[in-house]
Amino acid sequence: MKSRILPASGLALITAIGLAGCGGGGSENTIQTSNTTMGQELMDLDKSRQQGLIDDKEYEKAKKEILKRYN
């Protein structure tokens, strides 16, 4: 009788471990997209400079990166 209980409990354990990694936690994969335009990015960047969040050197570097991304 013990020989039947042991394999059944072992099978249950293996099944439980296998199901634990199958997305049973309810997590979902999502893709986020951005509809920000080049103009909006440049305006936001300029606003950051005006507020003193970035200096002129950082502004110019980021501006070049934005322009490069859209061209």
QUIRA-V329375 format. One record per helix or strand of 2 or more residues. SS is the DSSP state (H for helix, E for strand). FROM is the first residue (numbers start at 1). TO is the last residue. Records with the same first field share a line. If there is no record, write none. Layout:
BEGIN
SS=FROM-TO / FROM-TO
END
This chain:
BEGIN
H=2-20 / 38-50 / 56-70
END
